[in-house]
Amino acid sequence: MCRGKSQCDELGIDISLWNEKTPLQPPTWFSEQIDIFEQAFKLATQGDINESIEVLKTIRNTDLQDWYIEHGQVSGRFRNKILQIPSNKLKDSICDPLRSPEKYAEDVFKRDDYTCQYCGGKVISKKILKKYEDLVGSDHFRSTGTNRQRHGIVLASRANADHIIPWNLGGKTNLENLITSCWSCNYGKSGYTLEQLRLDNPKNNNYTNKNWFGLMNYLK
């Protein structure tokens, strides 16, 4: 576990070895867990709720939670501990009046093929995650709450429209400055600039996942 430590075991302290595309690359097994969730979601939308719940039980829920809590969401902070990034946030009064990217979110996700442009992972909108919660019940799947209350799939795959240039550093809330991000990359990047975290521009990555539509294709 990395909370409370001066360095992240997965990130390491050798800057030359850091990934230049994502704050911290999620484990390869994340993709398989999201594929299992797709099976569960499909079954639920077809009315096979009990079978869907059984499939859901096979997902590595606690492992997903652990990785996100201990590594993913705080990777930017660990980079900061080593790089000693200065704080230069602007006053809210001089930032873009529109802070929330919500009005552009679905357009951003569709443009980016429901794929995180930092790590290349599949993402799922909160609309879909809430739909599944409504179908199977919050006793089996929670899309809101604390990190431990939310299902690990939410932490691993929930889609965000991320400000490439942080809002509190003068970034605009528009399609040009927004990119699709999973929660790990979104929270890992935090309020730092790409340059501060030594990351490449995600617009150059052009990640996509073949035949992946963020599960929107299962909605009638």
PyMOL CGO cylinders between C-alpha atoms (Angstrom):
from pymol import cmd
from pymol.cgo import CYLINDER

trace = [
    CYLINDER, 0.00, 0.00, 0.00, 1.27, 3.47, -0.90, 0.3, 1, 1, 1, 1, 1, 1,
    CYLINDER, 1.27, 3.47, -0.90, -0.84, 5.88, 1.11, 0.3, 1, 1, 1, 1, 1, 1,
    CYLINDER, -0.84, 5.88, 1.11, 1.28, 7.69, 3.66, 0.3, 1, 1, 1, 1, 1, 1,
    CYLINDER, 1.28, 7.69, 3.66, 4.51, 6.81, 1.89, 0.3, 1, 1, 1, 1, 1, 1,
    CYLINDER, 4.51, 6.81, 1.89, 6.89, 9.20, 0.17, 0.3, 1, 1, 1, 1, 1, 1,
    CYLINDER, 6.89, 9.20, 0.17, 6.78, 7.24, -3.07, 0.3, 1, 1, 1, 1, 1, 1,
    CYLINDER, 6.78, 7.24, -3.07, 4.46, 4.94, -5.02, 0.3, 1, 1, 1, 1, 1, 1,
    CYLINDER, 4.46, 4.94, -5.02, 5.68, 1.38, -5.47, 0.3, 1, 1, 1, 1, 1, 1,
    CYLINDER, 5.68, 1.38, -5.47, 4.25, 1.25, -8.99, 0.3, 1, 1, 1, 1, 1, 1,
    CYLINDER, 4.25, 1.25, -8.99, 5.39, 4.69, -10.15, 0.3, 1, 1, 1, 1, 1, 1,
    CYLINDER, 5.39, 4.69, -10.15, 8.88, 4.50, -8.67, 0.3, 1, 1, 1, 1, 1, 1,
    CYLINDER, 8.88, 4.50, -8.67, 11.33, 7.38, -8.20, 0.3, 1, 1, 1, 1, 1, 1,
    CYLINDER, 11.33, 7.38, -8.20, 13.32, 7.07, -11.43, 0.3, 1, 1, 1, 1, 1, 1,
    CYLINDER, 13.32, 7.07, -11.43, 11.88, 9.87, -13.55, 0.3, 1, 1, 1, 1, 1, 1,
    CYLINDER, 11.88, 9.87, -13.55, 13.45, 8.45, -16.71, 0.3, 1, 1, 1, 1, 1, 1,
    CYLINDER, 13.45, 8.45, -16.71, 11.25, 5.35, -16.34, 0.3, 1, 1, 1, 1, 1, 1,
    CYLINDER, 11.25, 5.35, -16.34, 7.97, 7.20, -15.92, 0.3, 1, 1, 1, 1, 1, 1,
    CYLINDER, 7.97, 7.20, -15.92, 5.26, 6.74, -18.52, 0.3, 1, 1, 1, 1, 1, 1,
    CYLINDER, 5.26, 6.74, -18.52, 5.02, 9.90, -20.63, 0.3, 1, 1, 1, 1, 1, 1,
    CYLINDER, 5.02, 9.90, -20.63, 1.46, 9.31, -21.79, 0.3, 1, 1, 1, 1, 1, 1,
    CYLINDER, 1.46, 9.31, -21.79, -0.42, 8.61, -18.56, 0.3, 1, 1, 1, 1, 1, 1,
    CYLINDER, -0.42, 8.61, -18.56, 0.14, 9.54, -14.90, 0.3, 1, 1, 1, 1, 1, 1,
    CYLINDER, 0.14, 9.54, -14.90, 0.21, 5.80, -14.15, 0.3, 1, 1, 1, 1, 1, 1,
    CYLINDER, 0.21, 5.80, -14.15, -0.68, 2.97, -16.52, 0.3, 1, 1, 1, 1, 1, 1,
    CYLINDER, -0.68, 2.97, -16.52, -3.48, 0.78, -15.11, 0.3, 1, 1, 1, 1, 1, 1,
    CYLINDER, -3.48, 0.78, -15.11, -2.81, -2.98, -14.89, 0.3, 1, 1, 1, 1, 1, 1,
    CYLINDER, -2.81, -2.98, -14.89, -3.45, -4.99, -18.05, 0.3, 1, 1, 1, 1, 1, 1,
    CYLINDER, -3.45, -4.99, -18.05, -6.11, -7.05, -16.26, 0.3, 1, 1, 1, 1, 1, 1,
    CYLINDER, -6.11, -7.05, -16.26, -8.38, -4.02, -16.02, 0.3, 1, 1, 1, 1, 1, 1,
    CYLINDER, -8.38, -4.02, -16.02, -9.48, -4.58, -19.63, 0.3, 1, 1, 1, 1, 1, 1,
    CYLINDER, -9.48, -4.58, -19.63, -10.65, -8.13, -18.91, 0.3, 1, 1, 1, 1, 1, 1,
    CYLINDER, -10.65, -8.13, -18.91, -12.71, -6.92, -15.94, 0.3, 1, 1, 1, 1, 1, 1,
    CYLINDER, -12.71, -6.92, -15.94, -14.44, -4.34, -18.11, 0.3, 1, 1, 1, 1, 1, 1,
    CYLINDER, -14.44, -4.34, -18.11, -15.19, -7.03, -20.69, 0.3, 1, 1, 1, 1, 1, 1,
    CYLINDER, -15.19, -7.03, -20.69, -16.81, -9.12, -17.96, 0.3, 1, 1, 1, 1, 1, 1,
    CYLINDER, -16.81, -9.12, -17.96, -18.87, -6.11, -16.94, 0.3, 1, 1, 1, 1, 1, 1,
    CYLINDER, -18.87, -6.11, -16.94, -20.02, -5.77, -20.54, 0.3, 1, 1, 1, 1, 1, 1,
    CYLINDER, -20.02, -5.77, -20.54, -21.38, -9.32, -20.33, 0.3, 1, 1, 1, 1, 1, 1,
    CYLINDER, -21.38, -9.32, -20.33, -23.16, -8.48, -17.08, 0.3, 1, 1, 1, 1, 1, 1,
    CYLINDER, -23.16, -8.48, -17.08, -24.61, -5.28, -18.50, 0.3, 1, 1, 1, 1, 1, 1,
    CYLINDER, -24.61, -5.28, -18.50, -25.84, -7.01, -21.65, 0.3, 1, 1, 1, 1, 1, 1,
    CYLINDER, -25.84, -7.01, -21.65, -27.58, -9.70, -19.61, 0.3, 1, 1, 1, 1, 1, 1,
    CYLINDER, -27.58, -9.70, -19.61, -29.25, -7.11, -17.41, 0.3, 1, 1, 1, 1, 1, 1,
    CYLINDER, -29.25, -7.11, -17.41, -30.58, -5.14, -20.37, 0.3, 1, 1, 1, 1, 1, 1,
    CYLINDER, -30.58, -5.14, -20.37, -32.01, -8.40, -21.74, 0.3, 1, 1, 1, 1, 1, 1,
    CYLINDER, -32.01, -8.40, -21.74, -33.85, -9.01, -18.48, 0.3, 1, 1, 1, 1, 1, 1,
    CYLINDER, -33.85, -9.01, -18.48, -31.56, -11.76, -17.14, 0.3, 1, 1, 1, 1, 1, 1,
    CYLINDER, -31.56, -11.76, -17.14, -30.93, -10.00, -13.85, 0.3, 1, 1, 1, 1, 1, 1,
    CYLINDER, -30.93, -10.00, -13.85, -29.97, -13.02, -11.75, 0.3, 1, 1, 1, 1, 1, 1,
    CYLINDER, -29.97, -13.02, -11.75, -27.50, -14.25, -14.35, 0.3, 1, 1, 1, 1, 1, 1,
    CYLINDER, -27.50, -14.25, -14.35, -26.11, -10.74, -14.67, 0.3, 1, 1, 1, 1, 1, 1,
    CYLINDER, -26.11, -10.74, -14.67, -25.47, -10.59, -10.92, 0.3, 1, 1, 1, 1, 1, 1,
    CYLINDER, -25.47, -10.59, -10.92, -23.68, -13.95, -11.04, 0.3, 1, 1, 1, 1, 1, 1,
    CYLINDER, -23.68, -13.95, -11.04, -21.39, -12.65, -13.79, 0.3, 1, 1, 1, 1, 1, 1,
    CYLINDER, -21.39, -12.65, -13.79, -20.82, -9.45, -11.82, 0.3, 1, 1, 1, 1, 1, 1,
    CYLINDER, -20.82, -9.45, -11.82, -19.61, -11.51, -8.85, 0.3, 1, 1, 1, 1, 1, 1,
    CYLINDER, -19.61, -11.51, -8.85, -16.69, -12.81, -10.92, 0.3, 1, 1, 1, 1, 1, 1,
    CYLINDER, -16.69, -12.81, -10.92, -15.20, -9.32, -11.31, 0.3, 1, 1, 1, 1, 1, 1,
    CYLINDER, -15.20, -9.32, -11.31, -12.16, -8.52, -9.16, 0.3, 1, 1, 1, 1, 1, 1,
    CYLINDER, -12.16, -8.52, -9.16, -14.01, -5.78, -7.33, 0.3, 1, 1, 1, 1, 1, 1,
    CYLINDER, -14.01, -5.78, -7.33, -11.72, -5.36, -4.31, 0.3, 1, 1, 1, 1, 1, 1,
    CYLINDER, -11.72, -5.36, -4.31, -8.58, -5.50, -6.46, 0.3, 1, 1, 1, 1, 1, 1,
    CYLINDER, -8.58, -5.50, -6.46, -9.96, -2.75, -8.69, 0.3, 1, 1, 1, 1, 1, 1,
    CYLINDER, -9.96, -2.75, -8.69, -10.78, -0.63, -5.64, 0.3, 1, 1, 1, 1, 1, 1,
    CYLINDER, -10.78, -0.63, -5.64, -7.37, -1.21, -4.08, 0.3, 1, 1, 1, 1, 1, 1,
    CYLINDER, -7.37, -1.21, -4.08, -5.42, -0.20, -7.17, 0.3, 1, 1, 1, 1, 1, 1,
    CYLINDER, -5.42, -0.20, -7.17, -7.44, 2.94, -7.73, 0.3, 1, 1, 1, 1, 1, 1,
    CYLINDER, -7.44, 2.94, -7.73, -7.29, 4.04, -4.09, 0.3, 1, 1, 1, 1, 1, 1,
    CYLINDER, -7.29, 4.04, -4.09, -3.63, 3.24, -3.48, 0.3, 1, 1, 1, 1, 1, 1,
    CYLINDER, -3.63, 3.24, -3.48, -2.13, 4.09, -6.85, 0.3, 1, 1, 1, 1, 1, 1,
    CYLINDER, -2.13, 4.09, -6.85, -4.32, 5.48, -9.62, 0.3, 1, 1, 1, 1, 1, 1,
    CYLINDER, -4.32, 5.48, -9.62, -6.03, 8.44, -8.02, 0.3, 1, 1, 1, 1, 1, 1,
    CYLINDER, -6.03, 8.44, -8.02, -2.88, 9.73, -6.30, 0.3, 1, 1, 1, 1, 1, 1,
    CYLINDER, -2.88, 9.73, -6.30, -0.23, 9.15, -8.96, 0.3, 1, 1, 1, 1, 1, 1,
    CYLINDER, -0.23, 9.15, -8.96, 0.01, 12.87, -9.74, 0.3, 1, 1, 1, 1, 1, 1,
    CYLINDER, 0.01, 12.87, -9.74, 0.65, 13.63, -6.08, 0.3, 1, 1, 1, 1, 1, 1,
    CYLINDER, 0.65, 13.63, -6.08, 3.52, 11.16, -6.02, 0.3, 1, 1, 1, 1, 1, 1,
    CYLINDER, 3.52, 11.16, -6.02, 4.99, 12.75, -9.14, 0.3, 1, 1, 1, 1, 1, 1,
    CYLINDER, 4.99, 12.75, -9.14, 4.66, 16.10, -7.40, 0.3, 1, 1, 1, 1, 1, 1,
    CYLINDER, 4.66, 16.10, -7.40, 6.51, 14.84, -4.32, 0.3, 1, 1, 1, 1, 1, 1,
    CYLINDER, 6.51, 14.84, -4.32, 9.50, 14.07, -6.51, 0.3, 1, 1, 1, 1, 1, 1,
    CYLINDER, 9.50, 14.07, -6.51, 9.26, 16.98, -8.95, 0.3, 1, 1, 1, 1, 1, 1,
    CYLINDER, 9.26, 16.98, -8.95, 8.29, 19.59, -6.31, 0.3, 1, 1, 1, 1, 1, 1,
    CYLINDER, 8.29, 19.59, -6.31, 5.81, 21.31, -8.62, 0.3, 1, 1, 1, 1, 1, 1,
    CYLINDER, 5.81, 21.31, -8.62, 5.08, 24.92, -7.57, 0.3, 1, 1, 1, 1, 1, 1,
    CYLINDER, 5.08, 24.92, -7.57, 1.48, 25.90, -6.95, 0.3, 1, 1, 1, 1, 1, 1,
    CYLINDER, 1.48, 25.90, -6.95, 0.34, 28.61, -9.35, 0.3, 1, 1, 1, 1, 1, 1,
    CYLINDER, 0.34, 28.61, -9.35, -3.41, 28.29, -9.37, 0.3, 1, 1, 1, 1, 1, 1,
    CYLINDER, -3.41, 28.29, -9.37, -5.40, 31.30, -10.52, 0.3, 1, 1, 1, 1, 1, 1,
    CYLINDER, -5.40, 31.30, -10.52, -8.21, 32.94, -8.61, 0.3, 1, 1, 1, 1, 1, 1,
    CYLINDER, -8.21, 32.94, -8.61, -11.59, 31.49, -9.50, 0.3, 1, 1, 1, 1, 1, 1,
    CYLINDER, -11.59, 31.49, -9.50, -12.80, 34.96, -10.49, 0.3, 1, 1, 1, 1, 1, 1,
    CYLINDER, -12.80, 34.96, -10.49, -10.44, 35.11, -13.46, 0.3, 1, 1, 1, 1, 1, 1,
    CYLINDER, -10.44, 35.11, -13.46, -10.95, 31.54, -14.66, 0.3, 1, 1, 1, 1, 1, 1,
    CYLINDER, -10.95, 31.54, -14.66, -13.42, 30.46, -17.32, 0.3, 1, 1, 1, 1, 1, 1,
    CYLINDER, -13.42, 30.46, -17.32, -16.95, 31.18, -15.97, 0.3, 1, 1, 1, 1, 1, 1,
    CYLINDER, -16.95, 31.18, -15.97, -17.94, 27.70, -17.12, 0.3, 1, 1, 1, 1, 1, 1,
    CYLINDER, -17.94, 27.70, -17.12, -16.09, 25.19, -14.96, 0.3, 1, 1, 1, 1, 1, 1,
    CYLINDER, -16.09, 25.19, -14.96, -18.04, 21.95, -15.31, 0.3, 1, 1, 1, 1, 1, 1,
    CYLINDER, -18.04, 21.95, -15.31, -17.47, 20.08, -18.59, 0.3, 1, 1, 1, 1, 1, 1,
    CYLINDER, -17.47, 20.08, -18.59, -20.81, 18.28, -18.23, 0.3, 1, 1, 1, 1, 1, 1,
    CYLINDER, -20.81, 18.28, -18.23, -22.49, 19.99, -21.21, 0.3, 1, 1, 1, 1, 1, 1,
    CYLINDER, -22.49, 19.99, -21.21, -19.74, 18.74, -23.52, 0.3, 1, 1, 1, 1, 1, 1,
    CYLINDER, -19.74, 18.74, -23.52, -19.09, 15.35, -21.92, 0.3, 1, 1, 1, 1, 1, 1,
    CYLINDER, -19.09, 15.35, -21.92, -21.06, 13.04, -24.22, 0.3, 1, 1, 1, 1, 1, 1,
    CYLINDER, -21.06, 13.04, -24.22, -19.73, 14.78, -27.34, 0.3, 1, 1, 1, 1, 1, 1,
    CYLINDER, -19.73, 14.78, -27.34, -16.18, 14.36, -26.03, 0.3, 1, 1, 1, 1, 1, 1,
    CYLINDER, -16.18, 14.36, -26.03, -16.72, 10.66, -25.25, 0.3, 1, 1, 1, 1, 1, 1,
    CYLINDER, -16.72, 10.66, -25.25, -18.19, 9.95, -28.69, 0.3, 1, 1, 1, 1, 1, 1,
    CYLINDER, -18.19, 9.95, -28.69, -15.38, 11.84, -30.42, 0.3, 1, 1, 1, 1, 1, 1,
    CYLINDER, -15.38, 11.84, -30.42, -12.79, 9.80, -28.52, 0.3, 1, 1, 1, 1, 1, 1,
    CYLINDER, -12.79, 9.80, -28.52, -14.59, 6.45, -28.98, 0.3, 1, 1, 1, 1, 1, 1,
    CYLINDER, -14.59, 6.45, -28.98, -15.22, 6.06, -25.25, 0.3, 1, 1, 1, 1, 1, 1,
    CYLINDER, -15.22, 6.06, -25.25, -11.50, 5.51, -24.79, 0.3, 1, 1, 1, 1, 1, 1,
    CYLINDER, -11.50, 5.51, -24.79, -9.22, 7.21, -22.27, 0.3, 1, 1, 1, 1, 1, 1,
    CYLINDER, -9.22, 7.21, -22.27, -6.74, 9.25, -24.28, 0.3, 1, 1, 1, 1, 1, 1,
    CYLINDER, -6.74, 9.25, -24.28, -4.11, 9.02, -21.52, 0.3, 1, 1, 1, 1, 1, 1,
    CYLINDER, -4.11, 9.02, -21.52, -3.93, 5.26, -20.93, 0.3, 1, 1, 1, 1, 1, 1,
    CYLINDER, -3.93, 5.26, -20.93, -6.00, 3.80, -23.78, 0.3, 1, 1, 1, 1, 1, 1,
    CYLINDER, -6.00, 3.80, -23.78, -8.49, 2.10, -21.46, 0.3, 1, 1, 1, 1, 1, 1,
    CYLINDER, -8.49, 2.10, -21.46, -12.18, 1.60, -22.14, 0.3, 1, 1, 1, 1, 1, 1,
    CYLINDER, -12.18, 1.60, -22.14, -14.46, 4.05, -20.34, 0.3, 1, 1, 1, 1, 1, 1,
    CYLINDER, -14.46, 4.05, -20.34, -18.15, 4.03, -19.47, 0.3, 1, 1, 1, 1, 1, 1,
    CYLINDER, -18.15, 4.03, -19.47, -20.34, 7.07, -18.87, 0.3, 1, 1, 1, 1, 1, 1,
    CYLINDER, -20.34, 7.07, -18.87, -22.01, 7.62, -15.53, 0.3, 1, 1, 1, 1, 1, 1,
    CYLINDER, -22.01, 7.62, -15.53, -25.36, 7.30, -17.34, 0.3, 1, 1, 1, 1, 1, 1,
    CYLINDER, -25.36, 7.30, -17.34, -24.59, 3.66, -18.16, 0.3, 1, 1, 1, 1, 1, 1,
    CYLINDER, -24.59, 3.66, -18.16, -23.22, 2.88, -14.71, 0.3, 1, 1, 1, 1, 1, 1,
    CYLINDER, -23.22, 2.88, -14.71, -26.33, 4.34, -13.07, 0.3, 1, 1, 1, 1, 1, 1,
    CYLINDER, -26.33, 4.34, -13.07, -28.53, 2.39, -15.50, 0.3, 1, 1, 1, 1, 1, 1,
    CYLINDER, -28.53, 2.39, -15.50, -26.91, -0.86, -14.39, 0.3, 1, 1, 1, 1, 1, 1,
    CYLINDER, -26.91, -0.86, -14.39, -27.33, 0.06, -10.73, 0.3, 1, 1, 1, 1, 1, 1,
    CYLINDER, -27.33, 0.06, -10.73, -31.02, 0.65, -11.36, 0.3, 1, 1, 1, 1, 1, 1,
    CYLINDER, -31.02, 0.65, -11.36, -31.34, -2.69, -13.14, 0.3, 1, 1, 1, 1, 1, 1,
    CYLINDER, -31.34, -2.69, -13.14, -29.65, -4.93, -10.54, 0.3, 1, 1, 1, 1, 1, 1,
    CYLINDER, -29.65, -4.93, -10.54, -30.05, -2.84, -7.41, 0.3, 1, 1, 1, 1, 1, 1,
    CYLINDER, -30.05, -2.84, -7.41, -27.55, -0.89, -5.32, 0.3, 1, 1, 1, 1, 1, 1,
    CYLINDER, -27.55, -0.89, -5.32, -27.01, -3.89, -3.01, 0.3, 1, 1, 1, 1, 1, 1,
    CYLINDER, -27.01, -3.89, -3.01, -25.13, -5.50, -5.90, 0.3, 1, 1, 1, 1, 1, 1,
    CYLINDER, -25.13, -5.50, -5.90, -23.69, -2.49, -7.70, 0.3, 1, 1, 1, 1, 1, 1,
    CYLINDER, -23.69, -2.49, -7.70, -23.21, 1.07, -6.48, 0.3, 1, 1, 1, 1, 1, 1,
    CYLINDER, -23.21, 1.07, -6.48, -22.19, 3.84, -8.83, 0.3, 1, 1, 1, 1, 1, 1,
    CYLINDER, -22.19, 3.84, -8.83, -22.04, 6.54, -6.12, 0.3, 1, 1, 1, 1, 1, 1,
    CYLINDER, -22.04, 6.54, -6.12, -20.72, 6.87, -2.59, 0.3, 1, 1, 1, 1, 1, 1,
    CYLINDER, -20.72, 6.87, -2.59, -17.24, 6.49, -1.17, 0.3, 1, 1, 1, 1, 1, 1,
    CYLINDER, -17.24, 6.49, -1.17, -14.52, 4.66, -3.08, 0.3, 1, 1, 1, 1, 1, 1,
    CYLINDER, -14.52, 4.66, -3.08, -15.17, 1.55, -1.03, 0.3, 1, 1, 1, 1, 1, 1,
    CYLINDER, -15.17, 1.55, -1.03, -18.92, 1.80, -1.56, 0.3, 1, 1, 1, 1, 1, 1,
    CYLINDER, -18.92, 1.80, -1.56, -18.63, 2.23, -5.31, 0.3, 1, 1, 1, 1, 1, 1,
    CYLINDER, -18.63, 2.23, -5.31, -18.07, -0.91, -7.32, 0.3, 1, 1, 1, 1, 1, 1,
    CYLINDER, -18.07, -0.91, -7.32, -14.51, -1.27, -8.58, 0.3, 1, 1, 1, 1, 1, 1,
    CYLINDER, -14.51, -1.27, -8.58, -15.70, -1.11, -12.18, 0.3, 1, 1, 1, 1, 1, 1,
    CYLINDER, -15.70, -1.11, -12.18, -16.84, 2.46, -11.53, 0.3, 1, 1, 1, 1, 1, 1,
    CYLINDER, -16.84, 2.46, -11.53, -13.42, 3.44, -10.23, 0.3, 1, 1, 1, 1, 1, 1,
    CYLINDER, -13.42, 3.44, -10.23, -11.68, 1.69, -13.12, 0.3, 1, 1, 1, 1, 1, 1,
    CYLINDER, -11.68, 1.69, -13.12, -13.82, 2.87, -16.01, 0.3, 1, 1, 1, 1, 1, 1,
    CYLINDER, -13.82, 2.87, -16.01, -16.01, 5.89, -15.31, 0.3, 1, 1, 1, 1, 1, 1,
    CYLINDER, -16.01, 5.89, -15.31, -15.57, 8.41, -18.11, 0.3, 1, 1, 1, 1, 1, 1,
    CYLINDER, -15.57, 8.41, -18.11, -14.55, 12.00, -17.49, 0.3, 1, 1, 1, 1, 1, 1,
    CYLINDER, -14.55, 12.00, -17.49, -14.16, 14.97, -19.79, 0.3, 1, 1, 1, 1, 1, 1,
    CYLINDER, -14.16, 14.97, -19.79, -10.77, 16.15, -18.56, 0.3, 1, 1, 1, 1, 1, 1,
    CYLINDER, -10.77, 16.15, -18.56, -9.39, 19.67, -18.97, 0.3, 1, 1, 1, 1, 1, 1,
    CYLINDER, -9.39, 19.67, -18.97, -6.07, 19.26, -20.79, 0.3, 1, 1, 1, 1, 1, 1,
    CYLINDER, -6.07, 19.26, -20.79, -4.99, 22.66, -19.48, 0.3, 1, 1, 1, 1, 1, 1,
    CYLINDER, -4.99, 22.66, -19.48, -6.46, 22.65, -15.95, 0.3, 1, 1, 1, 1, 1, 1,
    CYLINDER, -6.46, 22.65, -15.95, -9.37, 24.99, -15.40, 0.3, 1, 1, 1, 1, 1, 1,
    CYLINDER, -9.37, 24.99, -15.40, -7.71, 26.57, -12.35, 0.3, 1, 1, 1, 1, 1, 1,
    CYLINDER, -7.71, 26.57, -12.35, -4.62, 27.31, -14.45, 0.3, 1, 1, 1, 1, 1, 1,
    CYLINDER, -4.62, 27.31, -14.45, -6.52, 29.16, -17.15, 0.3, 1, 1, 1, 1, 1, 1,
    CYLINDER, -6.52, 29.16, -17.15, -7.82, 26.26, -19.24, 0.3, 1, 1, 1, 1, 1, 1,
    CYLINDER, -7.82, 26.26, -19.24, -11.08, 26.76, -21.11, 0.3, 1, 1, 1, 1, 1, 1,
    CYLINDER, -11.08, 26.76, -21.11, -14.09, 24.51, -20.78, 0.3, 1, 1, 1, 1, 1, 1,
    CYLINDER, -14.09, 24.51, -20.78, -14.65, 23.73, -24.45, 0.3, 1, 1, 1, 1, 1, 1,
    CYLINDER, -14.65, 23.73, -24.45, -14.29, 20.83, -26.87, 0.3, 1, 1, 1, 1, 1, 1,
    CYLINDER, -14.29, 20.83, -26.87, -10.77, 21.88, -27.83, 0.3, 1, 1, 1, 1, 1, 1,
    CYLINDER, -10.77, 21.88, -27.83, -9.48, 21.69, -24.24, 0.3, 1, 1, 1, 1, 1, 1,
    CYLINDER, -9.48, 21.69, -24.24, -11.41, 18.58, -23.16, 0.3, 1, 1, 1, 1, 1, 1,
    CYLINDER, -11.41, 18.58, -23.16, -10.30, 14.98, -23.61, 0.3, 1, 1, 1, 1, 1, 1,
    CYLINDER, -10.30, 14.98, -23.61, -11.77, 11.64, -22.57, 0.3, 1, 1, 1, 1, 1, 1,
    CYLINDER, -11.77, 11.64, -22.57, -10.17, 10.26, -19.42, 0.3, 1, 1, 1, 1, 1, 1,
    CYLINDER, -10.17, 10.26, -19.42, -10.78, 7.35, -17.08, 0.3, 1, 1, 1, 1, 1, 1,
    CYLINDER, -10.78, 7.35, -17.08, -11.08, 8.21, -13.39, 0.3, 1, 1, 1, 1, 1, 1,
    CYLINDER, -11.08, 8.21, -13.39, -7.57, 7.01, -12.57, 0.3, 1, 1, 1, 1, 1, 1,
    CYLINDER, -7.57, 7.01, -12.57, -5.96, 9.27, -15.15, 0.3, 1, 1, 1, 1, 1, 1,
    CYLINDER, -5.96, 9.27, -15.15, -8.30, 12.16, -14.40, 0.3, 1, 1, 1, 1, 1, 1,
    CYLINDER, -8.30, 12.16, -14.40, -7.64, 12.18, -10.67, 0.3, 1, 1, 1, 1, 1, 1,
    CYLINDER, -7.64, 12.18, -10.67, -4.01, 11.17, -11.14, 0.3, 1, 1, 1, 1, 1, 1,
    CYLINDER, -4.01, 11.17, -11.14, -3.40, 14.17, -13.38, 0.3, 1, 1, 1, 1, 1, 1,
    CYLINDER, -3.40, 14.17, -13.38, -5.21, 16.31, -10.80, 0.3, 1, 1, 1, 1, 1, 1,
    CYLINDER, -5.21, 16.31, -10.80, -4.75, 20.07, -11.25, 0.3, 1, 1, 1, 1, 1, 1,
    CYLINDER, -4.75, 20.07, -11.25, -1.28, 19.90, -12.78, 0.3, 1, 1, 1, 1, 1, 1,
    CYLINDER, -1.28, 19.90, -12.78, -0.29, 20.75, -16.33, 0.3, 1, 1, 1, 1, 1, 1,
    CYLINDER, -0.29, 20.75, -16.33, 1.05, 18.16, -18.75, 0.3, 1, 1, 1, 1, 1, 1,
    CYLINDER, 1.05, 18.16, -18.75, 4.43, 19.84, -18.63, 0.3, 1, 1, 1, 1, 1, 1,
    CYLINDER, 4.43, 19.84, -18.63, 4.53, 19.80, -14.84, 0.3, 1, 1, 1, 1, 1, 1,
    CYLINDER, 4.53, 19.80, -14.84, 3.84, 16.06, -14.72, 0.3, 1, 1, 1, 1, 1, 1,
    CYLINDER, 3.84, 16.06, -14.72, 6.11, 15.40, -17.71, 0.3, 1, 1, 1, 1, 1, 1,
    CYLINDER, 6.11, 15.40, -17.71, 3.30, 14.05, -19.85, 0.3, 1, 1, 1, 1, 1, 1,
    CYLINDER, 3.30, 14.05, -19.85, 2.76, 14.21, -23.60, 0.3, 1, 1, 1, 1, 1, 1,
    CYLINDER, 2.76, 14.21, -23.60, -0.30, 15.88, -25.11, 0.3, 1, 1, 1, 1, 1, 1,
    CYLINDER, -0.30, 15.88, -25.11, -3.07, 13.22, -25.07, 0.3, 1, 1, 1, 1, 1, 1,
    CYLINDER, -3.07, 13.22, -25.07, -4.44, 14.59, -28.34, 0.3, 1, 1, 1, 1, 1, 1,
    CYLINDER, -4.44, 14.59, -28.34, -1.46, 12.99, -30.06, 0.3, 1, 1, 1, 1, 1, 1,
    CYLINDER, -1.46, 12.99, -30.06, -2.25, 9.51, -28.72, 0.3, 1, 1, 1, 1, 1, 1,
    CYLINDER, -2.25, 9.51, -28.72, -5.38, 8.80, -30.78, 0.3, 1, 1, 1, 1, 1, 1,
    CYLINDER, -5.38, 8.80, -30.78, -6.25, 5.75, -28.71, 0.3, 1, 1, 1, 1, 1, 1,
    CYLINDER, -6.25, 5.75, -28.71, -9.29, 3.71, -29.69, 0.3, 1, 1, 1, 1, 1, 1,
    CYLINDER, -9.29, 3.71, -29.69, -10.83, 0.33, -28.87, 0.3, 1, 1, 1, 1, 1, 1,
    CYLINDER, -10.83, 0.33, -28.87, -12.33, -1.56, -31.79, 0.3, 1, 1, 1, 1, 1, 1,
    CYLINDER, -12.33, -1.56, -31.79, -16.10, -2.09, -31.57, 0.3, 1, 1, 1, 1, 1, 1,
    CYLINDER, -16.10, -2.09, -31.57, -16.30, -0.34, -28.21, 0.3, 1, 1, 1, 1, 1, 1,
    CYLINDER, -16.30, -0.34, -28.21, -19.11, 2.15, -27.73, 0.3, 1, 1, 1, 1, 1, 1,
    CYLINDER, -19.11, 2.15, -27.73, -19.06, 2.59, -23.98, 0.3, 1, 1, 1, 1, 1, 1,
    CYLINDER, -19.06, 2.59, -23.98, -21.99, 0.11, -23.73, 0.3, 1, 1, 1, 1, 1, 1,
    CYLINDER, -21.99, 0.11, -23.73, -24.27, 2.77, -25.21, 0.3, 1, 1, 1, 1, 1, 1,
    CYLINDER, -24.27, 2.77, -25.21, -25.09, 0.27, -27.98, 0.3, 1, 1, 1, 1, 1, 1,
    CYLINDER, -25.09, 0.27, -27.98, -27.05, -1.85, -25.48, 0.3, 1, 1, 1, 1, 1, 1,
    CYLINDER, -27.05, -1.85, -25.48, -29.55, 0.90, -24.74, 0.3, 1, 1, 1, 1, 1, 1,
    CYLINDER, -29.55, 0.90, -24.74, -32.81, 0.77, -26.65, 0.3, 1, 1, 1, 1, 1, 1,
]
cmd.load_cgo(trace, "trace")
